[in-house]
């Protein structure tokens, strides 16, 4: 579980983070954008994530199965 090594520093320092879809590979798979904020500043992270999702809607798109 090497991915935990990347989340641990943010959890320990109290930095809020959000992951939102930001694009697609040539194969149609989603790519995520991680937004990280200042310590205990959840509101800014949530506003940034909401603004990004509004500017680049993705909810109707699904990768091929």
PQR file of N, CA, C, O and H, with PARSE charges and radii, in Angstrom:
ATOM      1  N   UNK A   1       0.827  -1.190   0.000 -0.4000 1.5000
ATOM      2  CA  UNK A   1       0.000   0.000   0.000 -0.0000 2.0000
ATOM      3  C   UNK A   1       0.871   1.252   0.000  0.5500 1.7000
ATOM      4  O   UNK A   1       0.867   2.021   0.962 -0.5500 1.4000
ATOM      5  N   UNK A   2       1.592   1.444  -1.052 -0.4000 1.5000
ATOM      6  CA  UNK A   2       2.503   2.585  -1.124 -0.0000 2.0000
ATOM      7  C   UNK A   2       1.769   3.917  -1.218  0.5500 1.7000
ATOM      8  O   UNK A   2       2.340   4.956  -0.884 -0.5500 1.4000
ATOM      9  H   UNK A   2       1.595   0.819  -1.833  0.4000 1.0000
ATOM     10  N   UNK A   3       0.509   3.908  -1.669 -0.4000 1.5000
ATOM     11  CA  UNK A   3      -0.214   5.173  -1.779 -0.0000 2.0000
ATOM     12  C   UNK A   3      -0.395   5.833  -0.424  0.5500 1.7000
ATOM     13  O   UNK A   3      -0.541   7.054  -0.362 -0.5500 1.4000
ATOM     14  H   UNK A   3       0.045   3.065  -1.941  0.4000 1.0000
ATOM     15  N   UNK A   4      -0.390   5.069   0.666 -0.4000 1.5000
ATOM     16  CA  UNK A   4      -0.526   5.647   1.998 -0.0000 2.0000
ATOM     17  C   UNK A   4       0.643   6.544   2.349  0.5500 1.7000
ATOM     18  O   UNK A   4       0.494   7.473   3.142 -0.5500 1.4000
ATOM     19  H   UNK A   4      -0.271   4.078   0.615  0.4000 1.0000
ATOM     20  N   UNK A   5       1.786   6.286   1.779 -0.4000 1.5000
ATOM     21  CA  UNK A   5       2.955   7.133   2.049 -0.0000 2.0000
ATOM     22  C   UNK A   5       2.717   8.561   1.569  0.5500 1.7000
ATOM     23  O   UNK A   5       3.314   9.496   2.104 -0.5500 1.4000
ATOM     24  H   UNK A   5       1.908   5.531   1.134  0.4000 1.0000
ATOM     25  N   UNK A   6       1.868   8.743   0.586 -0.4000 1.5000
ATOM     26  CA  UNK A   6       1.599  10.088   0.062 -0.0000 2.0000
ATOM     27  C   UNK A   6       0.513  10.808   0.849  0.5500 1.7000
ATOM     28  O   UNK A   6       0.497  12.039   0.871 -0.5500 1.4000
ATOM     29  H   UNK A   6       1.383   7.984   0.152  0.4000 1.0000
ATOM     30  N   UNK A   7      -0.380  10.093   1.484 -0.4000 1.5000
ATOM     31  CA  UNK A   7      -1.446  10.738   2.246 -0.0000 2.0000
ATOM     32  C   UNK A   7      -1.044  11.022   3.690  0.5500 1.7000
ATOM     33  O   UNK A   7      -1.571  11.948   4.307 -0.5500 1.4000
ATOM     34  H   UNK A   7      -0.367   9.094   1.466  0.4000 1.0000
ATOM     35  N   UNK A   8      -0.135  10.250   4.223 -0.4000 1.5000
ATOM     36  CA  UNK A   8       0.256  10.386   5.623 -0.0000 2.0000
ATOM     37  C   UNK A   8       0.731  11.797   5.987  0.5500 1.7000
ATOM     38  O   UNK A   8       0.264  12.334   6.992 -0.5500 1.4000
ATOM     39  H   UNK A   8       0.292   9.497   3.721  0.4000 1.0000
ATOM     40  N   UNK A   9       1.628  12.423   5.228 -0.4000 1.5000
ATOM     41  CA  UNK A   9       2.098  13.762   5.624 -0.0000 2.0000
ATOM     42  C   UNK A   9       0.966  14.789   5.732  0.5500 1.7000
ATOM     43  O   UNK A   9       0.994  15.651   6.610 -0.5500 1.4000
ATOM     44  H   UNK A   9       2.007  11.987   4.412  0.4000 1.0000
ATOM     45  N   UNK A  10      -0.025  14.698   4.846 -0.4000 1.5000
ATOM     46  CA  UNK A  10      -1.134  15.652   4.903 -0.0000 2.0000
ATOM     47  C   UNK A  10      -1.992  15.398   6.138  0.5500 1.7000
ATOM     48  O   UNK A  10      -2.446  16.345   6.781 -0.5500 1.4000
ATOM     49  H   UNK A  10      -0.048  13.997   4.133  0.4000 1.0000
ATOM     50  N   UNK A  11      -2.218  14.135   6.474 -0.4000 1.5000
ATOM     51  CA  UNK A  11      -3.011  13.817   7.652 -0.0000 2.0000
ATOM     52  C   UNK A  11      -2.317  14.277   8.933  0.5500 1.7000
ATOM     53  O   UNK A  11      -2.970  14.808   9.832 -0.5500 1.4000
ATOM     54  H   UNK A  11      -1.850  13.366   5.952  0.4000 1.0000
ATOM     55  N   UNK A  12      -1.030  14.084   9.024 -0.4000 1.5000
ATOM     56  CA  UNK A  12      -0.280  14.447  10.226 -0.0000 2.0000
ATOM     57  C   UNK A  12      -0.229  15.961  10.415  0.5500 1.7000
ATOM     58  O   UNK A  12      -0.314  16.447  11.543 -0.5500 1.4000
ATOM     59  H   UNK A  12      -0.499  13.653   8.294  0.4000 1.0000
ATOM     60  N   UNK A  13      -0.092  16.699   9.331 -0.4000 1.5000
ATOM     61  CA  UNK A  13       0.040  18.152   9.439 -0.0000 2.0000
ATOM     62  C   UNK A  13      -1.298  18.879   9.464  0.5500 1.7000
ATOM     63  O   UNK A  13      -1.329  20.100   9.617 -0.5500 1.4000
ATOM     64  H   UNK A  13      -0.023  16.303   8.416  0.4000 1.0000
ATOM     65  N   UNK A  14      -2.403  18.152   9.317 -0.4000 1.5000
ATOM     66  CA  UNK A  14      -3.721  18.786   9.367 -0.0000 2.0000
ATOM     67  C   UNK A  14      -4.083  19.530   8.102  0.5500 1.7000
ATOM     68  O   UNK A  14      -4.955  20.397   8.128 -0.5500 1.4000
ATOM     69  H   UNK A  14      -2.378  17.160   9.193  0.4000 1.0000
ATOM     70  N   UNK A  15      -3.435  19.212   6.996 -0.4000 1.5000
ATOM     71  CA  UNK A  15      -3.741  19.873   5.734 -0.0000 2.0000
ATOM     72  C   UNK A  15      -4.896  19.157   5.033  0.5500 1.7000
ATOM     73  O   UNK A  15      -4.806  17.960   4.757 -0.5500 1.4000
ATOM     74  H   UNK A  15      -2.726  18.507   6.975  0.4000 1.0000
ATOM     75  N   UNK A  16      -5.974  19.879   4.745 -0.4000 1.5000
ATOM     76  CA  UNK A  16      -7.097  19.251   4.052 -0.0000 2.0000
ATOM     77  C   UNK A  16      -6.750  19.030   2.583  0.5500 1.7000
ATOM     78  O   UNK A  16      -5.990  19.792   1.984 -0.5500 1.4000
ATOM     79  H   UNK A  16      -6.047  20.851   4.969  0.4000 1.0000
ATOM     80  N   UNK A  17      -7.320  17.979   2.025 -0.4000 1.5000
ATOM     81  CA  UNK A  17      -7.077  17.665   0.615 -0.0000 2.0000
ATOM     82  C   UNK A  17      -8.349  17.112  -0.007  0.5500 1.7000
ATOM     83  O   UNK A  17      -9.170  16.491   0.668 -0.5500 1.4000
ATOM     84  H   UNK A  17      -7.937  17.361   2.511  0.4000 1.0000
ATOM     85  N   UNK A  18      -8.496  17.346  -1.301 -0.4000 1.5000
ATOM     86  CA  UNK A  18      -9.616  16.803  -2.063 -0.0000 2.0000
ATOM     87  C   UNK A  18      -9.083  16.331  -3.409  0.5500 1.7000
ATOM     88  O   UNK A  18      -8.138  16.904  -3.953 -0.5500 1.4000
ATOM     89  H   UNK A  18      -7.829  17.850  -1.849  0.4000 1.0000
ATOM     90  N   UNK A  19      -9.691  15.299  -3.927 -0.4000 1.5000
ATOM     91  CA  UNK A  19      -9.324  14.787  -5.238 -0.0000 2.0000
ATOM     92  C   UNK A  19     -10.538  14.903  -6.154  0.5500 1.7000
ATOM     93  O   UNK A  19     -11.621  14.424  -5.817 -0.5500 1.4000
ATOM     94  H   UNK A  19     -10.458  14.834  -3.485  0.4000 1.0000
ATOM     95  N   UNK A  20     -10.359  15.537  -7.308 -0.4000 1.5000
ATOM     96  CA  UNK A  20     -11.449  15.696  -8.270 -0.0000 2.0000
ATOM     97  C   UNK A  20     -10.976  15.244  -9.647  0.5500 1.7000
ATOM     98  O   UNK A  20      -9.804  15.415  -9.983 -0.5500 1.4000
ATOM     99  H   UNK A  20      -9.479  15.926  -7.582  0.4000 1.0000
ATOM    100  N   UNK A  21     -11.864  14.673 -10.441 -0.4000 1.5000
ATOM    101  CA  UNK A  21     -11.491  14.302 -11.805 -0.0000 2.0000
ATOM    102  C   UNK A  21     -11.121  15.554 -12.598  0.5500 1.7000
ATOM    103  O   UNK A  21     -11.810  16.571 -12.518 -0.5500 1.4000
ATOM    104  H   UNK A  21     -12.816  14.534 -10.168  0.4000 1.0000
ATOM    105  N   UNK A  22     -10.030  15.475 -13.365 -0.4000 1.5000
ATOM    106  CA  UNK A  22      -9.608  16.678 -14.101 -0.0000 2.0000
ATOM    107  C   UNK A  22      -9.362  16.419 -15.575  0.5500 1.7000
ATOM    108  O   UNK A  22      -9.028  17.347 -16.311 -0.5500 1.4000
ATOM    109  H   UNK A  22      -9.471  14.649 -13.430  0.4000 1.0000
ATOM    110  N   UNK A  23      -9.517  15.192 -16.022 -0.4000 1.5000
ATOM    111  CA  UNK A  23      -9.276  14.924 -17.432 -0.0000 2.0000
ATOM    112  C   UNK A  23      -9.352  13.445 -17.716  0.5500 1.7000
ATOM    113  O   UNK A  23      -9.785  12.654 -16.878 -0.5500 1.4000
ATOM    114  H   UNK A  23      -9.788  14.437 -15.424  0.4000 1.0000
ATOM    115  N   UNK A  24      -8.921  13.080 -18.917 -0.4000 1.5000
ATOM    116  CA  UNK A  24      -9.038  11.709 -19.381 -0.0000 2.0000
ATOM    117  C   UNK A  24      -7.799  11.316 -20.164  0.5500 1.7000
ATOM    118  O   UNK A  24      -7.225  12.132 -20.885 -0.5500 1.4000
ATOM    119  H   UNK A  24      -8.569  13.723 -19.597  0.4000 1.0000
ATOM    120  N   UNK A  25      -7.392  10.076 -20.019 -0.4000 1.5000
ATOM    121  CA  UNK A  25      -6.269   9.582 -20.808 -0.0000 2.0000
ATOM    122  C   UNK A  25      -6.743   9.296 -22.226  0.5500 1.7000
ATOM    123  O   UNK A  25      -7.939   9.369 -22.509 -0.5500 1.4000
ATOM    124  H   UNK A  25      -7.858   9.414 -19.433  0.4000 1.0000
ATOM    125  N   UNK A  26      -5.816   8.973 -23.112 -0.4000 1.5000
ATOM    126  CA  UNK A  26      -6.184   8.611 -24.479 -0.0000 2.0000
ATOM    127  C   UNK A  26      -7.072   7.363 -24.513  0.5500 1.7000
ATOM    128  O   UNK A  26      -7.819   7.157 -25.470 -0.5500 1.4000
ATOM    129  H   UNK A  26      -4.844   8.914 -22.881  0.4000 1.0000
ATOM    130  N   UNK A  27      -6.990   6.536 -23.473 -0.4000 1.5000
ATOM    131  CA  UNK A  27      -7.812   5.328 -23.386 -0.0000 2.0000
ATOM    132  C   UNK A  27      -9.171   5.590 -22.752  0.5500 1.7000
ATOM    133  O   UNK A  27      -9.975   4.668 -22.610 -0.5500 1.4000
ATOM    134  H   UNK A  27      -6.383   6.703 -22.696  0.4000 1.0000
ATOM    135  N   UNK A  28      -9.439   6.846 -22.368 -0.4000 1.5000
ATOM    136  CA  UNK A  28     -10.722   7.184 -21.777 -0.0000 2.0000
ATOM    137  C   UNK A  28     -10.812   6.988 -20.276  0.5500 1.7000
ATOM    138  O   UNK A  28     -11.907   7.022 -19.714 -0.5500 1.4000
ATOM    139  H   UNK A  28      -8.786   7.594 -22.484  0.4000 1.0000
ATOM    140  N   UNK A  29      -9.679   6.782 -19.615 -0.4000 1.5000
ATOM    141  CA  UNK A  29      -9.678   6.605 -18.171 -0.0000 2.0000
ATOM    142  C   UNK A  29      -9.535   7.949 -17.460  0.5500 1.7000
ATOM    143  O   UNK A  29      -8.858   8.845 -17.965 -0.5500 1.4000
ATOM    144  H   UNK A  29      -8.789   6.754 -20.071  0.4000 1.0000
ATOM    145  N   UNK A  30     -10.165   8.099 -16.293 -0.4000 1.5000
ATOM    146  CA  UNK A  30     -10.109   9.387 -15.595 -0.0000 2.0000
ATOM    147  C   UNK A  30      -8.749   9.651 -14.955  0.5500 1.7000
ATOM    148  O   UNK A  30      -8.042   8.730 -14.547 -0.5500 1.4000
ATOM    149  H   UNK A  30     -10.715   7.372 -15.883  0.4000 1.0000
ATOM    150  N   UNK A  31      -8.411  10.922 -14.881 -0.4000 1.5000
ATOM    151  CA  UNK A  31      -7.200  11.397 -14.211 -0.0000 2.0000
ATOM    152  C   UNK A  31      -7.665  12.342 -13.106  0.5500 1.7000
ATOM    153  O   UNK A  31      -8.563  13.154 -13.330 -0.5500 1.4000
ATOM    154  H   UNK A  31      -8.986  11.670 -15.212  0.4000 1.0000
ATOM    155  N   UNK A  32      -7.068  12.249 -11.918 -0.4000 1.5000
ATOM    156  CA  UNK A  32      -7.491  13.072 -10.799 -0.0000 2.0000
ATOM    157  C   UNK A  32      -6.553  14.227 -10.509  0.5500 1.7000
ATOM    158  O   UNK A  32      -5.351  14.160 -10.765 -0.5500 1.4000
ATOM    159  H   UNK A  32      -6.338  11.590 -11.736  0.4000 1.0000
ATOM    160  N   UNK A  33      -7.131  15.283  -9.970 -0.4000 1.5000
ATOM    161  CA  UNK A  33      -6.384  16.452  -9.509 -0.0000 2.0000
ATOM    162  C   UNK A  33      -6.498  16.487  -7.993  0.5500 1.7000
ATOM    163  O   UNK A  33      -7.606  16.458  -7.459 -0.5500 1.4000
ATOM    164  H   UNK A  33      -8.107  15.337  -9.762  0.4000 1.0000
ATOM    165  N   UNK A  34      -5.379  16.548  -7.295 -0.4000 1.5000
ATOM    166  CA  UNK A  34      -5.412  16.642  -5.843 -0.0000 2.0000
ATOM    167  C   UNK A  34      -5.198  18.093  -5.449  0.5500 1.7000
ATOM    168  O   UNK A  34      -4.210  18.720  -5.829 -0.5500 1.4000
ATOM    169  H   UNK A  34      -4.478  16.571  -7.729  0.4000 1.0000
ATOM    170  N   UNK A  35      -6.141  18.608  -4.683 -0.4000 1.5000
ATOM    171  CA  UNK A  35      -6.077  19.982  -4.192 -0.0000 2.0000
ATOM    172  C   UNK A  35      -5.751  19.908  -2.704  0.5500 1.7000
ATOM    173  O   UNK A  35      -6.459  19.250  -1.942 -0.5500 1.4000
ATOM    174  H   UNK A  35      -6.944  18.098  -4.374  0.4000 1.0000
ATOM    175  N   UNK A  36      -4.690  20.576  -2.295 -0.4000 1.5000
ATOM    176  CA  UNK A  36      -4.252  20.560  -0.894 -0.0000 2.0000
ATOM    177  C   UNK A  36      -4.239  21.986  -0.386  0.5500 1.7000
ATOM    178  O   UNK A  36      -3.747  22.893  -1.058 -0.5500 1.4000
ATOM    179  H   UNK A  36      -4.114  21.110  -2.914  0.4000 1.0000
ATOM    180  N   UNK A  37      -4.786  22.182   0.813 -0.4000 1.5000
ATOM    181  CA  UNK A  37      -4.873  23.530   1.367 -0.0000 2.0000
ATOM    182  C   UNK A  37      -3.969  23.744   2.558  0.5500 1.7000
ATOM    183  O   UNK A  37      -3.240  22.853   2.995 -0.5500 1.4000
ATOM    184  H   UNK A  37      -5.186  21.446   1.359  0.4000 1.0000
ATOM    185  N   UNK A  38      -4.043  24.947   3.061 -0.4000 1.5000
ATOM    186  CA  UNK A  38      -3.290  25.287   4.265 -0.0000 2.0000
ATOM    187  C   UNK A  38      -3.886  24.557   5.462  0.5500 1.7000
ATOM    188  O   UNK A  38      -5.031  24.106   5.427 -0.5500 1.4000
ATOM    189  H   UNK A  38      -4.634  25.671   2.706  0.4000 1.0000
ATOM    190  N   UNK A  39      -3.121  24.455   6.478 -0.4000 1.5000
ATOM    191  CA  UNK A  39      -3.532  23.734   7.684 -0.0000 2.0000
ATOM    192  C   UNK A  39      -4.896  24.213   8.180  0.5500 1.7000
ATOM    193  O   UNK A  39      -5.111  25.405   8.397 -0.5500 1.4000
ATOM    194  H   UNK A  39      -2.191  24.822   6.506  0.4000 1.0000
ATOM    195  N   UNK A  40      -5.804  23.266   8.352 -0.4000 1.5000
ATOM    196  CA  UNK A  40      -7.153  23.486   8.872 -0.0000 2.0000
ATOM    197  C   UNK A  40      -8.020  24.400   8.000  0.5500 1.7000
ATOM    198  O   UNK A  40      -9.012  24.938   8.491 -0.5500 1.4000
ATOM    199  H   UNK A  40      -5.630  22.298   8.175  0.4000 1.0000
ATOM    200  N   UNK A  41      -7.681  24.589   6.741 -0.4000 1.5000
ATOM    201  CA  UNK A  41      -8.447  25.471   5.848 -0.0000 2.0000
ATOM    202  C   UNK A  41      -9.311  24.649   4.882  0.5500 1.7000
ATOM    203  O   UNK A  41      -9.173  24.752   3.663 -0.5500 1.4000
ATOM    204  H   UNK A  41      -6.875  24.152   6.342  0.4000 1.0000
ATOM    205  N   UNK A  42     -10.200  23.835   5.453 -0.4000 1.5000
ATOM    206  CA  UNK A  42     -11.059  22.979   4.648 -0.0000 2.0000
ATOM    207  C   UNK A  42     -11.954  23.776   3.703  0.5500 1.7000
ATOM    208  O   UNK A  42     -12.203  23.354   2.574 -0.5500 1.4000
ATOM    209  H   UNK A  42     -10.312  23.752   6.444  0.4000 1.0000
ATOM    210  N   UNK A  43     -12.434  24.925   4.163 -0.4000 1.5000
ATOM    211  CA  UNK A  43     -13.373  25.716   3.364 -0.0000 2.0000
ATOM    212  C   UNK A  43     -12.765  26.122   2.021  0.5500 1.7000
ATOM    213  O   UNK A  43     -13.442  26.056   0.995 -0.5500 1.4000
ATOM    214  H   UNK A  43     -12.232  25.268   5.080  0.4000 1.0000
ATOM    215  N   UNK A  44     -11.518  26.533   2.015 -0.4000 1.5000
ATOM    216  CA  UNK A  44     -10.873  26.934   0.763 -0.0000 2.0000
ATOM    217  C   UNK A  44     -10.714  25.749  -0.178  0.5500 1.7000
ATOM    218  O   UNK A  44     -10.927  25.882  -1.383 -0.5500 1.4000
ATOM    219  H   UNK A  44     -10.968  26.587   2.848  0.4000 1.0000
ATOM    220  N   UNK A  45     -10.344  24.602   0.356 -0.4000 1.5000
ATOM    221  CA  UNK A  45     -10.190  23.400  -0.472 -0.0000 2.0000
ATOM    222  C   UNK A  45     -11.530  23.015  -1.087  0.5500 1.7000
ATOM    223  O   UNK A  45     -11.599  22.702  -2.276 -0.5500 1.4000
ATOM    224  H   UNK A  45     -10.170  24.495   1.335  0.4000 1.0000
ATOM    225  N   UNK A  46     -12.579  23.036  -0.300 -0.4000 1.5000
ATOM    226  CA  UNK A  46     -13.903  22.677  -0.825 -0.0000 2.0000
ATOM    227  C   UNK A  46     -14.390  23.674  -1.867  0.5500 1.7000
ATOM    228  O   UNK A  46     -15.001  23.277  -2.859 -0.5500 1.4000
ATOM    229  H   UNK A  46     -12.523  23.291   0.666  0.4000 1.0000
ATOM    230  N   UNK A  47     -14.130  24.966  -1.657 -0.4000 1.5000
ATOM    231  CA  UNK A  47     -14.515  25.967  -2.667 -0.0000 2.0000
ATOM    232  C   UNK A  47     -13.744  25.769  -3.957  0.5500 1.7000
ATOM    233  O   UNK A  47     -14.314  25.876  -5.043 -0.5500 1.4000
ATOM    234  H   UNK A  47     -13.634  25.289  -0.851  0.4000 1.0000
ATOM    235  N   UNK A  48     -12.455  25.483  -3.852 -0.4000 1.5000
ATOM    236  CA  UNK A  48     -11.636  25.258  -5.046 -0.0000 2.0000
ATOM    237  C   UNK A  48     -12.107  24.014  -5.796  0.5500 1.7000
ATOM    238  O   UNK A  48     -12.198  24.031  -7.023 -0.5500 1.4000
ATOM    239  H   UNK A  48     -11.991  25.396  -2.970  0.4000 1.0000
ATOM    240  N   UNK A  49     -12.407  22.939  -5.072 -0.4000 1.5000
ATOM    241  CA  UNK A  49     -12.890  21.717  -5.713 -0.0000 2.0000
ATOM    242  C   UNK A  49     -14.234  21.953  -6.395  0.5500 1.7000
ATOM    243  O   UNK A  49     -14.449  21.491  -7.515 -0.5500 1.4000
ATOM    244  H   UNK A  49     -12.334  22.926  -4.075  0.4000 1.0000
ATOM    245  N   UNK A  50     -15.131  22.663  -5.733 -0.4000 1.5000
ATOM    246  CA  UNK A  50     -16.441  22.951  -6.323 -0.0000 2.0000
ATOM    247  C   UNK A  50     -16.310  23.832  -7.560  0.5500 1.7000
ATOM    248  O   UNK A  50     -16.997  23.604  -8.556 -0.5500 1.4000
ATOM    249  H   UNK A  50     -14.956  23.038  -4.823  0.4000 1.0000
ATOM    250  N   UNK A  51     -15.439  24.831  -7.510 -0.4000 1.5000
ATOM    251  CA  UNK A  51     -15.239  25.711  -8.657 -0.0000 2.0000
ATOM    252  C   UNK A  51     -14.650  24.945  -9.842  0.5500 1.7000
ATOM    253  O   UNK A  51     -15.048  25.167 -10.985 -0.5500 1.4000
ATOM    254  H   UNK A  51     -14.881  25.016  -6.701  0.4000 1.0000
ATOM    255  N   UNK A  52     -13.716  24.054  -9.573 -0.4000 1.5000
ATOM    256  CA  UNK A  52     -13.116  23.267 -10.651 -0.0000 2.0000
ATOM    257  C   UNK A  52     -14.159  22.358 -11.289  0.5500 1.7000
ATOM    258  O   UNK A  52     -14.236  22.258 -12.513 -0.5500 1.4000
ATOM    259  H   UNK A  52     -13.392  23.874  -8.644  0.4000 1.0000
ATOM    260  N   UNK A  53     -14.967  21.690 -10.453 -0.4000 1.5000
ATOM    261  CA  UNK A  53     -15.999  20.804 -10.987 -0.0000 2.0000
ATOM    262  C   UNK A  53     -17.052  21.570 -11.780  0.5500 1.7000
ATOM    263  O   UNK A  53     -17.580  21.053 -12.765 -0.5500 1.4000
ATOM    264  H   UNK A  53     -14.904  21.771  -9.459  0.4000 1.0000
ATOM    265  N   UNK A  54     -17.361  22.784 -11.366 -0.4000 1.5000
ATOM    266  CA  UNK A  54     -18.329  23.596 -12.113 -0.0000 2.0000
ATOM    267  C   UNK A  54     -17.752  24.030 -13.457  0.5500 1.7000
ATOM    268  O   UNK A  54     -18.462  24.053 -14.462 -0.5500 1.4000
ATOM    269  H   UNK A  54     -16.932  23.203 -10.566  0.4000 1.0000
ATOM    270  N   UNK A  55     -16.478  24.372 -13.475 -0.4000 1.5000
ATOM    271  CA  UNK A  55     -15.840  24.823 -14.716 -0.0000 2.0000
ATOM    272  C   UNK A  55     -15.609  23.674 -15.695  0.5500 1.7000
ATOM    273  O   UNK A  55     -15.649  23.869 -16.910 -0.5500 1.4000
ATOM    274  H   UNK A  55     -15.901  24.353 -12.658  0.4000 1.0000
ATOM    275  N   UNK A  56     -15.368  22.477 -15.161 -0.4000 1.5000
ATOM    276  CA  UNK A  56     -15.077  21.306 -15.996 -0.0000 2.0000
ATOM    277  C   UNK A  56     -15.970  20.139 -15.577  0.5500 1.7000
ATOM    278  O   UNK A  56     -15.503  19.223 -14.901 -0.5500 1.4000
ATOM    279  H   UNK A  56     -15.337  22.319 -14.174  0.4000 1.0000
ATOM    280  N   UNK A  57     -17.244  20.157 -15.967 -0.4000 1.5000
ATOM    281  CA  UNK A  57     -18.155  19.084 -15.549 -0.0000 2.0000
ATOM    282  C   UNK A  57     -17.704  17.720 -16.065  0.5500 1.7000
ATOM    283  O   UNK A  57     -17.219  17.595 -17.190 -0.5500 1.4000
ATOM    284  H   UNK A  57     -17.623  20.901 -16.516  0.4000 1.0000
ATOM    285  N   UNK A  58     -17.871  16.715 -15.231 -0.4000 1.5000
ATOM    286  CA  UNK A  58     -17.420  15.371 -15.590 -0.0000 2.0000
ATOM    287  C   UNK A  58     -18.458  14.306 -15.243  0.5500 1.7000
ATOM    288  O   UNK A  58     -18.312  13.160 -15.667 -0.5500 1.4000
ATOM    289  H   UNK A  58     -18.265  16.817 -14.318  0.4000 1.0000
ATOM    290  N   UNK A  59     -19.485  14.644 -14.494 -0.4000 1.5000
ATOM    291  CA  UNK A  59     -20.391  13.656 -13.917 -0.0000 2.0000
ATOM    292  C   UNK A  59     -21.049  12.741 -14.964  0.5500 1.7000
ATOM    293  O   UNK A  59     -21.323  11.578 -14.667 -0.5500 1.4000
ATOM    294  H   UNK A  59     -19.603  15.575 -14.149  0.4000 1.0000
ATOM    295  N   UNK A  60     -21.300  13.232 -16.151 -0.4000 1.5000
ATOM    296  CA  UNK A  60     -21.978  12.427 -17.159 -0.0000 2.0000
ATOM    297  C   UNK A  60     -21.049  11.519 -17.963  0.5500 1.7000
ATOM    298  O   UNK A  60     -21.513  10.713 -18.769 -0.5500 1.4000
ATOM    299  H   UNK A  60     -21.077  14.176 -16.392  0.4000 1.0000
ATOM    300  N   UNK A  61     -19.766  11.645 -17.751 -0.4000 1.5000
ATOM    301  CA  UNK A  61     -18.813  10.873 -18.548 -0.0000 2.0000
ATOM    302  C   UNK A  61     -18.349   9.631 -17.785  0.5500 1.7000
ATOM    303  O   UNK A  61     -18.039   9.704 -16.596 -0.5500 1.4000
ATOM    304  H   UNK A  61     -19.388  12.300 -17.096  0.4000 1.0000
ATOM    305  N   UNK A  62     -18.304   8.516 -18.466 -0.4000 1.5000
ATOM    306  CA  UNK A  62     -17.872   7.262 -17.859 -0.0000 2.0000
ATOM    307  C   UNK A  62     -16.840   6.598 -18.758  0.5500 1.7000
ATOM    308  O   UNK A  62     -16.950   6.670 -19.982 -0.5500 1.4000
ATOM    309  H   UNK A  62     -18.556   8.457 -19.432  0.4000 1.0000
ATOM    310  N   UNK A  63     -15.829   5.946 -18.164 -0.4000 1.5000
ATOM    311  CA  UNK A  63     -14.852   5.228 -18.998 -0.0000 2.0000
ATOM    312  C   UNK A  63     -15.501   4.004 -19.638  0.5500 1.7000
ATOM    313  O   UNK A  63     -16.457   3.454 -19.091 -0.5500 1.4000
ATOM    314  H   UNK A  63     -15.739   5.887 -17.170  0.4000 1.0000
ATOM    315  N   UNK A  64     -14.993   3.574 -20.788 -0.4000 1.5000
ATOM    316  CA  UNK A  64     -15.562   2.380 -21.411 -0.0000 2.0000
ATOM    317  C   UNK A  64     -15.271   1.132 -20.571  0.5500 1.7000
ATOM    318  O   UNK A  64     -14.240   1.032 -19.906 -0.5500 1.4000
ATOM    319  H   UNK A  64     -14.216   4.021 -21.232  0.4000 1.0000
ATOM    320  N   UNK A  65     -16.186   0.213 -20.623 -0.4000 1.5000
ATOM    321  CA  UNK A  65     -16.012  -1.042 -19.859 -0.0000 2.0000
ATOM    322  C   UNK A  65     -15.539  -2.139 -20.784  0.5500 1.7000
ATOM    323  O   UNK A  65     -15.332  -3.270 -20.345 -0.5500 1.4000
ATOM    324  H   UNK A  65     -17.024   0.294 -21.163  0.4000 1.0000
TER
END
